[in-house]
Amino acid sequence: MKLRLHTRTRREIRNAVDWYDKRSDRAGDEFLEELNAALEHIAENPTQVHVLTIKHHRRHPDYGRKN
């Protein structure tokens, strides 16, 4: 199964990588490795995961919910 990430999601990932890179030489790469492993697992096992929402603690509580 091929996963598609929303444009905003891709932007959030880039922002997260930038944030981690500012704190450590390897942190951004390690974040992407973990994220890619999780996404690969989801793609290979689509019936095990129905909805994935990653929320940031500084976002509005309804962030990521459909209206």
Backbone as CSV, one residue per row, in Angstrom:
resi,resn,N_x,N_y,N_z,CA_x,CA_y,CA_z,C_x,C_y,C_z
1,MET,0.847,-1.172,0.000,0.000,0.000,0.000,0.895,1.238,0.000
2,LYS,0.521,2.215,-0.790,1.269,3.465,-0.837,0.573,4.501,0.058
3,LEU,1.343,5.135,0.905,0.797,6.177,1.781,0.951,7.536,1.123
4,ARG,-0.036,8.371,1.332,0.038,9.751,0.867,-0.036,10.652,2.089
5,LEU,0.868,11.593,2.147,0.877,12.541,3.257,0.358,13.881,2.767
6,HIS,-0.508,14.468,3.537,-1.068,15.775,3.221,0.059,16.797,3.130
7,THR,-0.125,17.800,2.310,0.879,18.858,2.139,1.263,19.477,3.479
8,ARG,0.292,19.732,4.322,0.573,20.313,5.638,1.384,19.346,6.503
9,THR,1.105,18.061,6.347,1.848,17.065,7.107,3.311,17.066,6.691
10,ARG,3.563,17.111,5.388,4.948,17.149,4.906,5.664,18.400,5.415
11,ARG,4.948,19.523,5.439,5.533,20.773,5.948,5.845,20.643,7.443
12,GLU,4.942,20.040,8.195,5.168,19.836,9.635,6.383,18.944,9.865
13,ILE,6.550,17.918,9.025,7.709,17.029,9.155,8.992,17.797,8.891
14,ARG,9.002,18.610,7.826,10.198,19.424,7.534,10.512,20.358,8.690
15,ASN,9.486,20.972,9.254,9.686,21.873,10.392,10.245,21.121,11.603
16,ALA,9.733,19.911,11.831,10.228,19.107,12.950,11.694,18.728,12.741
17,VAL,12.039,18.336,11.525,13.433,17.979,11.227,14.333,19.192,11.442
18,ASP,13.897,20.341,10.966,14.685,21.567,11.178,14.878,21.842,12.667
19,TRP,13.808,21.691,13.431,13.871,21.931,14.874,14.878,20.991,15.523
20,TYR,14.796,19.698,15.192,15.728,18.720,15.760,17.159,18.987,15.310
21,ASP,17.342,19.350,14.047,18.688,19.626,13.529,19.363,20.782,14.260
22,LYS,18.589,21.733,14.727,19.155,22.867,15.463,19.662,22.449,16.838
23,ARG,19.198,21.319,17.319,19.565,20.862,18.651,20.644,19.781,18.646
24,SER,20.782,19.109,17.504,21.753,18.019,17.442,22.050,17.691,15.985
25,ASP,23.293,17.295,15.718,23.673,16.941,14.348,22.909,15.724,13.837
26,ARG,22.564,14.800,14.698,21.910,13.557,14.285,20.413,13.513,14.567
27,ALA,19.906,14.400,15.383,18.521,14.291,15.838,17.516,14.330,14.688
28,GLY,17.711,15.212,13.723,16.784,15.282,12.592,16.779,14.007,11.786
29,ASP,17.965,13.457,11.538,18.066,12.191,10.800,17.422,11.042,11.577
30,GLU,17.657,11.011,12.884,17.077,9.954,13.703,15.553,10.057,13.736
31,PHE,15.042,11.285,13.810,13.594,11.488,13.773,13.025,10.939,12.466
32,LEU,13.657,11.281,11.333,13.178,10.798,10.039,13.271,9.285,9.923
33,GLU,14.324,8.693,10.450,14.455,7.238,10.422,13.305,6.571,11.167
34,GLU,12.998,7.083,12.343,11.903,6.521,13.139,10.552,6.740,12.455
35,LEU,10.350,7.932,11.930,9.102,8.228,11.242,8.939,7.332,10.015
36,ASN,10.003,7.192,9.223,9.937,6.345,8.035,9.673,4.890,8.396
37,ALA,10.266,4.410,9.485,10.012,3.037,9.928,8.541,2.857,10.313
38,ALA,7.991,3.841,11.013,6.578,3.767,11.398,5.673,3.808,10.171
39,LEU,5.973,4.686,9.230,5.154,4.783,8.026,5.259,3.519,7.172
40,GLU,6.449,2.940,7.126,6.633,1.684,6.395,5.807,0.568,7.025
41,HIS,5.810,0.505,8.346,5.002,-0.493,9.055,3.514,-0.314,8.732
42,ILE,3.066,0.932,8.735,1.663,1.214,8.423,1.337,0.787,6.996
43,ALA,2.225,1.103,6.061,1.997,0.744,4.657,1.938,-0.769,4.467
44,GLU,2.757,-1.496,5.220,2.802,-2.949,5.104,1.680,-3.640,5.877
45,ASN,1.083,-2.942,6.834,0.036,-3.518,7.689,-1.148,-2.565,7.804
46,PRO,-1.768,-2.213,6.680,-2.803,-1.173,6.710,-4.025,-1.522,7.551
47,THR,-4.304,-2.793,7.766,-5.480,-3.141,8.556,-5.241,-2.996,10.057
48,GLN,-3.981,-2.851,10.454,-3.670,-2.704,11.875,-3.766,-1.257,12.353
49,VAL,-3.711,-0.319,11.426,-3.749,1.096,11.781,-4.846,1.761,10.956
50,HIS,-5.778,2.400,11.628,-6.880,3.033,10.915,-6.663,4.523,10.718
51,VAL,-6.285,5.207,11.771,-6.060,6.647,11.702,-4.815,6.966,12.516
52,LEU,-3.973,7.781,11.929,-2.771,8.208,12.644,-2.782,9.726,12.703
53,THR,-2.827,10.247,13.904,-2.748,11.692,14.107,-1.657,11.954,15.127
54,ILE,-0.722,12.766,14.726,0.353,13.138,15.630,0.089,14.572,16.061
55,LYS,-0.088,14.763,17.357,-0.405,16.090,17.857,0.777,16.668,18.606
56,HIS,0.951,17.921,18.429,1.996,18.655,19.130,1.370,19.265,20.370
57,HIS,2.075,19.249,21.463,1.506,19.740,22.717,1.198,21.234,22.699
58,ARG,1.723,21.967,21.728,1.446,23.404,21.664,0.361,23.746,20.657
59,ARG,-0.212,22.760,20.034,-1.277,22.998,19.056,-2.622,23.083,19.765
60,HIS,-3.582,23.636,19.071,-4.953,23.684,19.577,-5.448,22.254,19.771
61,PRO,-6.236,21.979,20.817,-6.698,20.614,21.082,-7.457,19.957,19.918
62,ASP,-8.081,20.747,19.070,-8.833,20.187,17.943,-7.973,20.021,16.694
63,TYR,-6.699,20.331,16.771,-5.813,20.214,15.617,-5.812,18.771,15.131
64,GLY,-6.046,18.577,13.853,-6.043,17.235,13.275,-7.402,16.573,13.224
65,ARG,-8.391,17.143,13.865,-9.736,16.569,13.829,-10.479,17.087,12.615
66,LYS,-11.302,16.220,12.052,-12.151,16.652,10.944,-13.381,17.351,11.500
67,ASN,-13.830,18.372,10.782,-15.024,19.109,11.224,-16.281,18.435,10.751
